[in-house]
C-alpha cells in the first residue's frame, strides 16, 4: 500500500465537543463523535444501523465551523447532530454547554409530548422507553398543553403479530427505514401530512405481491397488505416509544418484572444472538442481542417469536415407560433400566439405529455419536433426517468438518459476487439474507433455482434457471458472466443442504470453486447440523472429519475414548436406518427430537421397530409410539454450544434453571447402565475430548465417491421442487398463532407452459406423487423453468414428506382443479 493510500484509509479530523478535543475518522457524524467521549445527545430517529434521517430533531446542538478565512462561524440555528458530519476545527456545544441547544431540545420534546398519551403504566414500553427517559432528563417538568390530544382507533393490526398504536408514534421513521433499507419489505410508510401524519400500511394498489390479504378491515385511506415480512419484529424492538407492539407480548409483563438472559437462537444455522426475558420460569419474550460479527442488531421473526413450543401443555416432565400397551410415568431409575434392557437385547440381536436429528447442540451430538459406537457398537447413526447422500457425507468430511472458521458473515457482505445453489437465504438462512442485502448494488448475486424467489428478487439476483436434479450439469457447464464474476477475489459459492439430493452437485460445486478461485460455504437449515458434522454423528464419519472406515482414524479415536476398538463397517444413513427398521432388519431405534411428519417413512419405522427409545422435550408423534420416553431439556433450560454455518462456536448458558437434563447427560447415564462409560456427563468433559481429538489429517478423511448422473426426466414429466418457508408449520413454531398468521400463503408455482399442459389456468392445482397421495392448493403462474412444480415443504395444506411421500426431484403428476 502506498503512503498516500494509507493516509487516505485513516484520514481523520479533529474537533471540539463541549470543550473536549476529539479526533475521529473523516465522515463521522457529530452524534457518533460525541459518543466516543461519553457525551450523550438525546435522540429518537437515530440508529447506528440505519441511514441518517433527521426526522425527530431531538438531537439539536450548536455548531460552529471555520470559514474560508479560518475564523469560526456559528450556524444561525441548532443543527441535527445525527445528520451532520464533522469537519476539521468544528466546535460543537450540546445541551450540556449551550443554553440554545438545551432550549431547542426541550422545545422539541414539548412538541412530541403534545399529542403523546400519558399511558406509561399500561404501555408495553414503560420502564425501557427512551421517550420516557428523555422526557425526564431533557424535558419540562410541567406541560403547557391544555387542549384535547389527538386520538386514533387502536390498535391498527399491521399483521397478526405486529400492532400499531398510532397516537404514541413520534414519527421517527425507524420502522419504515428498517423495512425499506434492511429487510426490503416496504409494507408500511408515512401517510398524510401535518398534524395528521402517521405511520400506516401501504395502499394495496401500489403493491403487486400474490398470496396476501389485508391484516384487518380498515378505512379506505389505510387499506393495504399485511406487514408481510420475516423481520417485522425488529421494528417493535427499535421503536423508541410504545407505538409498535407484538400481539404475543402485549400487556403481558413489564420490563422490570423480567429476568434477562443472553442466548443463541435454535431456529437456523446462523447462530443469532438473542436475549431471553422470562418470569417465574416462563419465557415471555425474546429480543435481538447485538452481535456485530453475526446478526448485528437483527433477528428473524422466527427467532424472536417462536419459543412457546418449549412450554406447551404436552411438555414432558417425567420419564414414560410402556406397560400393557400404555405409556405411564416412571422414575428415572426405572426408565433408564427399561431402556437399557431393550437396547441391550437389540444390540445383541439385529442392532440399533440412532437418529439424533439436526437440532441438538454440539455436546449432545457428540454424546449421541459416542453412545452409538461405544455403548451400542454400531455406526448406524445419522443426524440428517432429510435428503442426504454418501457424496454429501464425503463432502462434509473432506471440506466442512474441522475446517475451523471458514467463510464468515463479513466475507459474504464484502464478496464482489455470490452464487447460491440449493439455498434460499431468506427462507433457509435468516440473517444471511440481511447481510447479503447490505451489499445491494455493490455485489453480483446469482441463484441456481427453478425461479426467482421473493428473497432473491430483493437481492437483485440473476437467475440461473435449473430444474431439481440439473444442478450438477449447470455447475459443470457454467461459463460467461457468472464464471467471470466468481473469478473475482473474495467471491463466494454458497451450497445448501438441498444440494445433497442431486448426484454430483456438491462435487461440481467444489470443482467450480477450484476453477474460479471462489470460496465455498455450506449453509444447512437447522441449528445443530454443523455441530453434528464436527461431532461425527454420521454413519461414515467420526469426530474431526475422520473416516469411520479408516483403521488409523478408528484407532486414534478409540484410544482417546479409552476403548479397545470401534465398529469398522460403515453404517446406514438415516434413510437406510428408517427402511431397515420398517423391514424388521433393526431391532431398535434411538430417536432424539425428530418430527415424524418431516421424514418420509419414519412413522412406519417407529411403529414397526421392536423397541424405541425417544429423547424428547414434548409428547411428539415419535414419543407416543416409543417404548421408553426420556424427557430432555429445551435450549432455554440447558447450557451448550451451537456451531453456526461459519464454523463459529456459539456457546450459551442456562437461561431458566430447572431439573431437566440435557441429551448428553441422559445418554451418559444410559450408557453406564449398558456397561459403557462415555465420560460425557459435563460440557467440560466433552469439550476437552473434542479439543484433544482435533482435526483429522488428510489421509484419514473420506474420499468423495464418483457420483452417477441423475436420470433425466422424460419429455412431459413434471419434477417436484420444494423448500421450507421460514414461517411454516414446523414443530418449533407450535403454540404461536400470531406468528403463524404472518406466514406466506401456501401456493403451488408452475410456469405458463406447465400449467397449460396440465389443463390449468387459474384456481387450485393438484400434485400427485408416485404412491397416489396428493396435495391440492391454489396455484400461481410464475416465470420459471418448464416441467417443474414448486410446493412449500411444510406449510398449511402442503406437508410434502407426509402427504406426498416423495422427495423433491421426483417426477409427480400435475392437473388443474382440487
C-alpha positions in Angstrom: 0.0 0.0 0.0 1.3 3.4 -0.9 1.8 6.2 1.7 -1.0 8.2 0.0 -3.4 5.3 0.1 -2.5 4.5 3.7 -3.1 8.2 4.7 -6.5 8.2 2.9 -7.5 5.0 4.7 -7.1 6.6 8.1 -7.9 10.2 7.3 -9.1 11.9 10.4 -10.5 15.3 11.6 -10.1 17.0 14.9 -13.0 19.0 16.5 -14.1 20.2 19.9 -17.2 19.0 21.7 -18.3 20.6 24.9 -14.7 21.8 25.3 -13.1 18.4 24.8 -10.9 17.9 21.7 -11.6 14.7 19.9 -10.1 13.1 16.7 -12.4 10.9 14.7 -12.4 9.4 11.1 -13.5 11.8 8.4 -17.2 11.4 7.7 -18.2 10.6 11.3 -21.5 12.1 12.4 -21.4 14.6 15.2 -23.6 12.3 17.4 -21.1 9.4 16.9 -18.2 11.6 17.8 -19.9 12.8 20.9 -20.5 9.1 21.9 -16.8 8.5 21.7 -16.0 10.9 24.5 -19.0 10.0 26.6 -21.2 12.9 25.7 -24.9 11.8 25.5 -27.1 13.6 23.0 -30.8 12.6 23.2 -32.3 11.1 20.0 -35.2 9.1 18.7 -34.8 8.6 15.0 -31.0 7.9 15.1 -30.0 4.3 14.9 -26.4 3.2 14.1 -27.6 0.6 11.6 -29.9 2.9 9.7 -29.2 5.8 7.4 -29.4 9.2 9.0 -32.9 10.8 8.7 -33.0 13.9 10.9 -36.7 13.1 11.4 -37.3 13.8 15.1 -35.0 16.8 15.6 -34.3 15.8 19.2 -30.6 15.8 18.8 -30.2 19.5 18.0 -26.8 21.1 19.0 -25.0 24.3 18.4 -22.3 24.1 15.7 -19.6 26.5 14.6 -17.1 25.7 11.7 -14.1 27.6 10.4 -14.9 29.7 7.4 -12.6 30.4 4.4 -10.7 32.9 6.5 -10.1 30.3 9.2 -12.4 32.1 11.7 -15.2 30.2 13.4 -18.6 30.9 12.0 -21.6 29.8 14.0 -24.6 28.2 12.3 -27.6 30.5 12.6 -29.7 27.9 14.4 -29.1 24.5 16.1 -28.3 21.6 13.8 -29.3 17.9 13.9 -26.2 16.1 15.1 -27.4 12.8 13.6 -27.2 14.0 10.0 -24.2 16.4 10.1 -20.7 15.1 9.6 -17.8 16.5 11.5 -15.2 18.9 9.9 -11.8 20.0 10.8 -11.8 22.6 13.6 -15.5 22.3 14.2 -16.8 23.4 17.6 -19.9 21.7 18.9 -21.8 22.6 22.0 -24.5 20.2 23.2 -27.3 20.7 25.7 -24.6 20.4 28.4 -22.8 23.6 27.4 -25.3 25.6 25.3 -28.5 27.2 26.6 -29.7 27.5 23.0 -29.2 23.8 22.3 -30.9 22.9 25.6 -33.8 25.2 24.9 -34.2 23.7 21.4 -34.2 20.1 22.7 -36.7 20.9 25.4 -38.9 22.6 22.7 -38.8 19.5 20.5 -39.6 17.3 23.5 -42.6 19.5 24.4 -43.9 19.2 20.8 -43.5 15.4 20.8 -45.5 15.2 24.1 -48.3 17.4 23.0 -50.2 14.5 21.4 -48.5 11.6 23.2 -50.8 9.8 25.6 -49.8 9.7 29.2 -50.4 5.9 29.5 -46.9 4.8 30.6 -48.3 2.5 33.3 -50.1 0.4 30.7 -47.7 0.8 27.8 -45.5 -2.2 26.9 -42.5 0.2 26.5 -42.9 1.6 30.0 -39.8 1.1 32.0 -37.5 0.8 29.0 -38.8 3.7 26.9 -36.3 6.3 25.5 -39.1 8.9 25.3 -40.0 8.3 29.0 -36.3 8.6 30.0 -35.5 11.6 27.9 -38.7 13.4 28.9 -37.4 13.2 32.5 -33.9 14.2 31.7 -34.3 16.7 28.8 -37.9 17.8 29.1 -40.0 20.3 31.0 -41.3 19.3 34.4 -44.8 20.5 33.6 -46.9 20.7 30.4 -48.4 23.9 29.0 -50.8 21.9 26.7 -54.4 22.0 27.8 -56.3 21.0 24.7 -57.6 17.6 23.7 -54.9 15.2 22.4 -55.1 13.7 19.0 -56.5 10.1 19.1 -56.7 7.2 16.7 -58.6 4.0 16.8 -56.2 1.4 18.3 -54.6 -0.8 17.7 -54.1 -0.9 14.0 -53.0 -4.5 13.1 -50.2 -4.3 10.6 -50.2 -8.1 10.7 -51.4 -10.8 13.0 -48.2 -10.3 15.1 -47.4 -6.5 14.8 -49.9 -4.0 16.2 -49.6 -0.2 15.9 -50.9 2.4 18.4 -50.6 5.5 16.2 -51.2 8.1 18.9 -47.9 7.1 20.5 -45.9 7.4 17.3 -43.3 10.2 17.3 -42.7 9.8 13.5 -39.0 8.9 14.0 -39.4 6.6 10.9 -37.2 3.9 12.3 -39.7 1.3 11.4 -40.2 2.4 7.8 -36.4 2.9 7.3 -35.7 -0.6 8.6 -38.4 -2.1 6.4 -37.0 -0.4 3.3 -33.3 -0.3 3.9 -32.6 -3.6 5.8 -35.4 -6.1 5.1 -36.5 -4.8 1.7 -40.2 -5.1 2.8 -41.7 -1.7 2.3 -45.2 -2.6 3.6 -45.5 0.5 5.9 -44.8 4.1 5.3 -45.6 7.7 6.3 -49.1 8.8 5.3 -50.8 12.2 5.2 -49.2 15.5 6.3 -49.1 18.0 9.1 -50.8 17.1 12.4 -52.5 14.0 10.9 -49.2 12.5 9.5 -48.9 8.9 10.7 -47.4 5.5 10.0 -49.7 3.1 8.2 -49.9 0.3 5.7 -49.4 1.0 2.0 -52.4 1.2 -0.2 -52.8 -2.2 -1.9 -52.8 -0.7 -5.3 -49.1 0.1 -5.1 -48.2 -3.5 -4.3 -48.1 -6.4 -6.7 -47.5 -9.4 -4.5 -49.6 -12.6 -4.6 -50.9 -14.5 -1.7 -51.6 -11.7 0.8 -54.7 -10.1 2.2 -55.1 -7.1 4.4 -54.4 -7.7 8.1 -57.9 -6.3 9.0 -60.6 -4.3 7.5 -59.7 -0.6 7.6 -60.7 2.8 6.3 -60.1 3.3 2.6 -57.0 5.6 3.1 -55.5 2.9 5.3 -56.1 -0.2 3.3 -53.2 -2.3 2.3 -51.5 -5.6 2.6 -50.4 -7.2 5.8 -46.9 -6.3 7.1 -45.6 -9.5 5.4 -42.0 -9.6 6.4 -39.9 -12.3 8.0 -38.2 -9.5 10.0 -41.1 -7.3 11.2 -40.4 -7.9 14.9 -37.3 -5.8 14.6 -39.4 -2.7 14.2 -41.0 -3.4 17.6 -37.6 -3.6 19.3 -36.2 -0.4 17.6 -39.3 1.6 18.1 -38.3 4.3 20.7 -41.8 4.5 22.1 -44.6 2.0 22.5 -46.2 2.6 19.1 -45.3 -0.8 17.7 -46.1 -3.8 19.9 -46.3 -7.6 19.3 -49.5 -9.4 19.9 -47.7 -12.2 21.6 -46.3 -9.9 24.4 -48.8 -7.0 24.5 -49.9 -6.3 28.1 -48.3 -9.5 29.5 -45.5 -8.0 31.6 -43.3 -5.0 32.4 -39.6 -4.9 31.8 -38.7 -4.6 35.5 -40.6 -7.9 36.2 -38.4 -9.9 33.8 -35.1 -11.7 34.2 -33.0 -11.4 31.1 -30.5 -14.0 29.9 -28.3 -14.0 26.8 -28.7 -16.9 24.4 -28.4 -18.3 20.9 -31.3 -19.0 18.6 -32.1 -22.6 17.9 -34.0 -22.0 14.7 -31.4 -21.9 12.0 -27.6 -22.3 11.4 -26.8 -18.6 11.6 -26.4 -18.8 15.4 -28.1 -15.4 16.1 -27.5 -13.8 19.5 -30.8 -13.4 21.4 -31.9 -12.2 24.8 -34.5 -14.3 26.6 -36.8 -12.4 29.0 -38.5 -14.7 31.4 -40.6 -14.6 34.6 -41.4 -17.3 37.0 -39.8 -19.9 34.8 -41.7 -19.0 31.7 -40.4 -17.2 28.6 -42.4 -14.1 27.8 -40.4 -12.6 25.0 -37.2 -12.8 23.1 -35.2 -9.9 21.7 -32.2 -9.5 19.3 -28.9 -9.2 21.2 -26.3 -7.0 19.4 -23.6 -9.1 17.9 -21.6 -7.2 15.3 -19.9 -10.3 13.8 -23.1 -12.4 13.3 -26.6 -10.9 13.4 -25.7 -7.3 14.2 -28.9 -5.8 15.6 -31.4 -8.0 13.9 -33.1 -11.4 14.1 -35.9 -13.1 12.2 -39.4 -13.2 13.4 -39.0 -17.0 13.9 -36.0 -16.4 16.2 -38.0 -13.7 18.1 -41.4 -15.2 18.5 -41.2 -19.0 18.1 -40.4 -20.0 21.7 -43.8 -21.2 23.1 -43.1 -24.8 21.9 -40.8 -25.2 24.9 -43.6 -24.8 27.5 -46.7 -26.2 25.9 -49.1 -28.4 27.8 -47.6 -31.6 26.3 -44.2 -30.9 27.8 -42.6 -34.0 29.2 -41.7 -33.7 32.9 -41.1 -37.3 33.9 -39.9 -40.4 32.0 -42.5 -42.6 30.4 -42.4 -46.4 30.1 -44.8 -48.6 28.1 -46.7 -51.1 30.2 -49.5 -53.2 28.9 -49.5 -51.1 25.8 -49.8 -47.8 27.5 -47.2 -45.1 28.3 -47.1 -44.5 32.1 -45.0 -42.2 34.2 -42.0 -43.9 35.8 -39.0 -42.9 37.9 -35.7 -42.1 36.2 -34.0 -45.3 37.5 -36.9 -47.5 36.3 -37.0 -45.8 32.8 -33.2 -46.0 32.4 -33.2 -49.7 33.4 -36.1 -50.4 30.9 -34.3 -48.5 28.1 -31.0 -50.3 28.8 -32.6 -53.7 28.8 -34.4 -53.2 25.5 -31.3 -51.7 23.8 -29.0 -54.4 25.1 -31.3 -57.1 23.7 -31.4 -55.2 20.3 -27.6 -54.7 20.4 -27.1 -58.4 20.8 -29.7 -59.1 18.0 -30.0 -57.2 14.7 -28.7 -53.9 16.1 -29.9 -50.4 16.9 -30.2 -47.3 14.7 -29.6 -43.9 16.2 -31.3 -40.7 14.8 -30.4 -37.7 16.8 -31.8 -35.1 14.4 -30.3 -31.8 13.3 -31.4 -29.6 16.2 -29.1 -30.8 19.0 -26.1 -28.9 20.4 -22.5 -29.8 19.7 -22.2 -31.5 23.1 -25.4 -33.5 22.6 -24.4 -34.6 19.1 -21.0 -35.8 20.4 -22.7 -37.8 23.1 -25.0 -39.4 20.5 -22.1 -40.4 18.3 -20.1 -41.8 21.2 -23.1 -43.6 22.6 -23.8 -45.3 19.2 -20.2 -46.5 18.8 -19.2 -47.3 22.4 -22.4 -48.4 24.1 -24.2 -49.9 21.1 -21.3 -50.9 18.9 -22.7 -49.5 15.7 -22.1 -46.9 13.0 -25.8 -46.8 12.3 -26.2 -43.2 13.2 -27.2 -40.2 11.1 -28.5 -36.8 12.2 -29.6 -36.0 8.6 -33.3 -36.7 8.8 -33.7 -35.1 5.4 -32.5 -35.7 1.9 -28.9 -36.9 2.1 -26.3 -38.9 0.2 -22.9 -40.7 0.5 -21.5 -37.9 -1.6 -22.7 -35.3 0.8 -21.2 -37.2 3.7 -17.8 -37.4 2.0 -18.1 -33.7 1.1 -18.8 -32.8 4.7 -15.9 -34.9 6.0 -13.3 -33.6 3.5 -14.4 -30.0 3.2 -16.5 -28.9 6.1 -15.6 -30.9 9.3 -12.9 -29.4 11.5 -12.2 -26.7 9.0 -12.5 -24.0 11.6 -13.9 -20.6 10.9 -14.2 -20.5 7.1 -16.3 -18.1 5.1 -17.9 -15.6 7.5 -20.8 -13.2 7.5 -18.3 -10.4 6.9 -16.9 -12.3 3.9 -20.4 -12.6 2.4 -21.1 -9.0 2.9 -17.8 -7.9 1.2 -17.9 -10.5 -1.5 -18.0 -9.0 -5.0 -20.1 -11.9 -6.2 -22.1 -14.7 -4.7 -23.5 -17.8 -6.3 -26.3 -19.7 -4.3 -27.1 -23.2 -5.3 -29.8 -25.2 -3.4 -30.1 -22.4 -1.0 -32.8 -19.6 -0.5 -31.3 -17.2 2.1 -34.5 -15.5 3.2 -36.2 -18.8 3.9 -33.3 -21.0 4.9 -30.7 -18.6 6.2 -32.4 -15.9 8.2 -29.8 -13.2 8.8 -27.7 -14.5 5.9 -30.2 -12.7 3.7 -29.8 -9.4 5.7 -26.0 -9.5 5.4 -26.2 -10.1 1.6 -28.7 -7.3 1.2 -26.4 -4.8 2.9 -24.3 -5.1 -0.3 -27.2 -4.5 -2.6 -25.9 -2.6 -5.7 -22.3 -3.4 -4.9 -22.5 -7.2 -5.2 -23.5 -9.5 -8.0 -25.7 -12.3 -6.8 -26.6 -15.4 -8.8 -29.0 -18.1 -7.8 -29.4 -21.5 -9.4 -33.1 -22.3 -8.9 -36.3 -23.0 -10.8 -37.5 -19.4 -10.3 -36.5 -16.1 -8.6 -37.9 -16.3 -5.1 -39.0 -13.1 -3.4 -35.8 -13.1 -1.3 -33.7 -13.5 -4.4 -35.6 -10.6 -6.1 -34.8 -8.4 -3.1 -31.1 -9.2 -3.6 -31.4 -8.2 -7.3 -30.2 -11.7 -8.1 -29.6 -13.1 -11.6 -31.4 -16.4 -12.1 -29.6 -19.4 -13.4 -32.7 -21.4 -14.3 -32.4 -25.1 -13.4 -34.8 -27.9 -12.5 -34.2 -30.1 -9.4 -31.6 -32.7 -10.4 -29.9 -30.5 -13.0 -27.6 -28.5 -10.7 -24.5 -30.7 -11.3 -24.7 -30.2 -15.1 -25.4 -26.5 -14.6 -22.3 -26.0 -12.4 -20.1 -28.1 -14.6 -21.1 -26.2 -17.7 -21.2 -22.7 -16.1 -19.4 -20.0 -18.1 -19.9 -16.4 -19.2 -20.7 -13.6 -16.8 -21.2 -15.9 -13.8 -17.7 -17.5 -14.1 -16.1 -14.1 -14.7 -17.8 -12.7 -11.6 -16.9 -15.8 -9.4 -13.2 -15.4 -10.5 -13.0 -12.0 -8.7 -11.1 -12.1 -5.4 -13.4 -12.7 -2.5 -16.2 -14.4 -4.4 -18.3 -17.0 -2.6 -20.2 -20.0 -3.7 -23.0 -21.0 -1.2 -24.4 -24.5 -1.3 -27.4 -25.5 0.8 -28.3 -28.9 2.3 -30.8 -29.5 -0.5 -28.0 -30.0 -3.0 -27.4 -33.4 -1.4 -30.4 -34.6 -3.4 -28.6 -34.1 -6.7 -25.9 -36.6 -7.5 -22.6 -34.9 -8.4 -23.8 -31.4 -7.4 -21.6 -30.9 -4.4 -18.6 -32.3 -6.3 -19.4 -29.9 -9.1 -19.6 -27.0 -6.7 -16.2 -27.9 -5.2 -14.8 -28.2 -8.7 -16.3 -24.8 -9.7 -14.7 -23.2 -6.6 -11.3 -24.6 -7.6 -11.8 -23.5 -11.2 -12.7 -19.9 -10.3 -10.8 -19.4 -7.0 -14.1 -18.7 -5.2 -14.5 -19.7 -1.6 -17.1 -22.4 -0.7 -19.6 -22.2 2.1 -22.1 -24.9 3.2 -25.1 -23.5 4.9 -27.6 -26.0 6.3 -31.0 -25.1 7.6 -31.1 -26.5 11.2 -29.1 -25.1 14.1 -27.4 -28.3 15.0 -26.3 -29.6 11.6 -22.7 -28.1 11.6 -22.0 -29.1 15.2 -23.3 -32.7 14.4 -20.8 -32.9 11.5 -18.0 -31.8 13.8 -19.1 -34.4 16.4 -19.2 -37.2 13.9 -22.9 -38.2 14.0 -22.7 -39.7 10.5 -22.5 -43.3 9.5 -19.1 -42.9 7.9 -17.7 -40.0 9.9 -16.0 -39.8 13.3 -15.3 -36.6 15.2 -13.0 -34.1 13.4 -13.8 -35.4 9.9 -12.2 -38.8 10.3 -13.5 -41.6 8.1 -15.1 -44.4 10.2 -13.7 -47.0 7.8 -10.1 -45.8 8.1 -8.2 -48.1 10.6 -5.8 -45.4 11.7 -8.6 -42.9 12.4 -10.5 -45.5 14.3 -7.5 -46.5 16.4 -6.8 -42.8 17.3 -10.4 -42.2 18.4 -10.6 -45.5 20.3 -7.5 -44.6 22.2 -8.9 -41.2 23.1 -12.1 -42.7 24.2 -10.4 -45.4 26.2 -11.9 -48.4 24.4 -10.3 -51.3 22.6 -11.9 -50.8 19.2 -14.7 -49.1 17.3 -17.1 -50.6 14.7 -15.3 -50.8 11.3 -18.1 -51.2 8.9 -19.7 -48.0 7.6 -23.2 -47.7 9.0 -26.5 -47.0 7.4 -27.6 -43.4 6.7 -30.9 -42.1 8.1 -33.0 -43.3 5.1 -31.5 -46.8 5.3 -32.0 -46.9 9.1 -35.6 -46.0 8.6 -36.0 -48.6 5.8 -34.3 -51.3 7.9 -36.4 -50.6 11.0 -39.6 -50.7 8.8 -38.5 -54.1 7.3 -37.5 -55.6 10.7 -33.8 -55.6 9.9 -33.1 -53.5 13.0 -34.4 -54.4 16.4 -34.4 -50.9 18.0 -34.2 -47.2 17.4 -33.0 -44.3 19.5 -34.6 -41.1 18.3 -33.8 -37.6 19.5 -36.0 -34.7 18.7 -37.0 -35.8 15.2 -40.5 -34.9 13.9 -42.1 -37.9 12.2 -44.1 -35.8 9.7 -40.8 -34.2 8.4 -39.4 -37.6 7.3 -40.9 -39.9 4.9 -41.3 -43.4 6.4 -40.3 -42.5 9.9 -43.7 -43.1 11.4 -43.8 -46.6 9.9 -40.3 -47.3 11.1 -41.1 -46.3 14.7 -44.3 -48.3 14.6 -42.6 -51.4 13.2 -39.4 -51.3 15.2 -39.2 -53.8 18.0 -38.0 -51.3 20.6 -37.9 -47.5 20.5 -36.3 -45.1 22.9 -37.2 -41.4 22.4 -35.4 -38.4 23.9 -37.8 -35.6 23.6 -39.0 -32.3 25.1 -42.7 -32.8 24.3 -45.0 -35.8 23.6 -44.4 -35.9 19.9 -45.7 -38.5 17.4 -42.4 -40.5 17.9 -42.7 -40.3 21.7 -46.3 -41.6 21.5 -45.1 -44.7 19.7 -42.0 -45.3 21.8 -41.4 -47.9 24.5 -39.4 -45.6 26.7 -39.5 -41.8 26.6 -36.8 -39.9 28.4 -37.5 -36.1 28.8 -34.7 -33.7 27.9 -34.2 -30.0 28.3 -35.1 -27.4 25.7 -32.5 -24.8 24.8 -33.7 -22.3 27.3 -33.1 -24.8 30.2 -29.6 -26.0 29.4 -26.2 -24.8 28.5 -24.4 -25.8 25.4 -22.9 -24.8 22.0 -24.3 -24.4 18.6 -21.7 -24.4 15.8 -23.1 -22.0 13.2 -22.5 -22.4 9.4 -19.4 -20.3 9.6 -17.8 -22.8 12.0 -18.1 -20.3 14.8 -18.7 -21.7 18.3 -21.9 -20.1 19.7 -22.0 -21.1 23.4 -24.9 -20.2 25.7 -25.6 -20.6 29.3 -28.8 -21.8 31.0 -31.5 -19.2 31.0 -34.0 -20.9 33.2 -32.7 -23.3 35.8 -34.8 -26.5 36.1 -34.2 -30.1 36.8 -34.4 -31.0 33.1 -31.4 -32.9 31.8 -29.5 -32.3 28.5 -29.4 -35.1 26.0 -25.7 -35.7 26.7 -26.4 -36.2 30.4 -29.2 -38.7 29.7 -27.1 -40.6 27.3 -24.2 -40.7 29.7 -26.4 -42.3 32.4 -28.0 -44.7 29.9 -24.5 -45.8 28.7 -23.4 -46.7 32.2 -26.5 -48.9 32.6 -25.3 -50.6 29.4 -21.9 -51.1 30.8 -20.0 -48.3 29.0 -18.6 -45.1 30.4 -18.9 -42.2 27.9 -17.2 -39.6 30.1 -19.8 -37.2 28.7 -21.5 -36.1 31.9 -20.4 -32.5 31.7 -19.8 -29.9 29.0 -16.2 -29.6 30.2 -15.6 -33.3 29.7 -17.0 -33.3 26.2 -15.2 -30.1 25.0 -12.0 -31.4 26.5 -12.2 -34.6 24.4 -13.2 -32.7 21.3 -10.2 -30.4 21.7 -7.9 -33.3 22.3 -9.1 -35.2 19.2 -8.7 -32.1 16.9 -9.0 -32.2 13.2 -8.2 -35.3 11.2 -5.2 -35.3 8.9 -6.0 -35.5 5.1 -5.3 -39.3 4.8 -7.9 -40.0 7.5 -10.7 -38.1 5.8 -13.2 -39.8 3.4 -12.8 -39.7 -0.3 -15.6 -38.2 -2.4 -17.1 -41.1 -4.4 -17.8 -40.7 -8.1 -21.4 -39.7 -8.5 -23.7 -41.1 -11.1 -25.5 -38.6 -13.2 -29.2 -38.3 -12.3 -31.7 -39.8 -14.6 -33.1 -37.0 -16.8 -36.9 -36.6 -16.7 -38.8 -37.7 -19.8 -40.5 -35.2 -22.1 -43.7 -34.1 -20.4 -42.7 -35.2 -16.9 -43.1 -32.7 -14.1 -40.5 -32.6 -11.4 -41.2 -31.5 -7.8 -39.2 -28.6 -6.3 -39.7 -27.7 -2.7 -38.1 -26.0 0.3 -39.3 -24.8 3.7 -40.7 -21.3 4.1 -39.2 -19.6 7.1 -42.6 -19.3 8.8 -44.4 -22.6 8.2 -45.8 -25.4 10.4 -42.6 -26.7 11.8 -42.7 -28.2 15.3 -40.6 -25.4 16.8 -43.4 -22.9 15.8 -46.1 -24.7 17.7 -48.1 -22.6 20.2 -47.5 -19.3 18.5 -50.7 -18.4 16.5 -49.7 -14.8 15.9 -46.5 -15.8 14.2 -48.3 -18.4 12.1 -50.6 -15.7 10.8 -47.7 -13.9 9.2 -46.6 -16.9 7.1 -46.7 -16.6 3.4 -49.8 -18.1 1.7 -49.5 -21.7 0.6 -49.4 -21.8 -3.2 -48.1 -24.1 -5.9 -45.9 -22.5 -8.6 -45.8 -23.6 -12.2 -44.8 -22.0 -15.5 -47.4 -20.9 -18.0 -46.4 -23.8 -20.3 -46.6 -26.4 -17.5 -50.0 -25.1 -16.4 -51.3 -25.3 -20.0 -50.1 -28.9 -20.3 -51.9 -29.7 -17.0 -55.1 -28.1 -18.1 -54.8 -25.3 -15.6 -55.4 -21.6 -16.0 -56.4 -20.4 -12.5 -57.6 -21.7 -9.2 -56.4 -24.8 -7.4 -53.9 -27.4 -8.7 -53.4 -31.0 -7.6 -50.0 -32.5 -7.3 -49.9 -36.3 -7.0 -46.9 -38.5 -6.0 -46.0 -42.0 -7.1 -47.9 -43.5 -4.2 -51.1 -41.9 -5.2 -51.2 -39.4 -2.4 -51.9 -35.8 -3.4 -51.8 -32.1 -2.4 -54.3 -29.6 -3.7 -53.5 -25.9 -3.2 -54.1 -22.6 -5.0 -51.6 -22.1 -7.8 -49.7 -19.1 -9.2 -48.4 -18.9 -12.7 -44.8 -18.0 -12.3 -41.9 -17.1 -14.6 -40.0 -20.3 -14.0 -38.5 -23.4 -15.5 -40.9 -25.5 -17.5 -41.6 -29.0 -16.3 -41.4 -28.1 -12.6 -44.0 -27.6 -9.9 -42.9 -26.0 -6.6 -44.6 -26.6 -3.3 -43.7 -25.3 0.2 -42.3 -28.2 2.2 -44.4 -27.8 5.3 -46.9 -25.0 5.1 -50.7 -25.2 5.8 -52.2 -27.7 3.4 -48.8 -28.7 1.9 -46.9 -31.2 4.0 -44.8 -32.8 1.3 -43.0 -35.5 3.2 -46.2 -36.8 4.9 -48.8 -36.1 2.3 -47.0 -36.8 -1.0 -44.4 -39.3 0.4 -41.9 -38.3 -2.3 -38.8 -36.2 -2.3 -38.0 -33.1 -4.3 -36.5 -34.0 -7.6 -39.1 -36.8 -8.0 -41.5 -36.9 -11.0 -45.0 -36.1 -10.0 -48.4 -35.7 -11.7 -50.0 -32.2 -12.0 -53.5 -31.4 -13.0 -55.9 -28.4 -12.6 -58.6 -28.4 -10.0 -58.8 -29.7 -6.4 
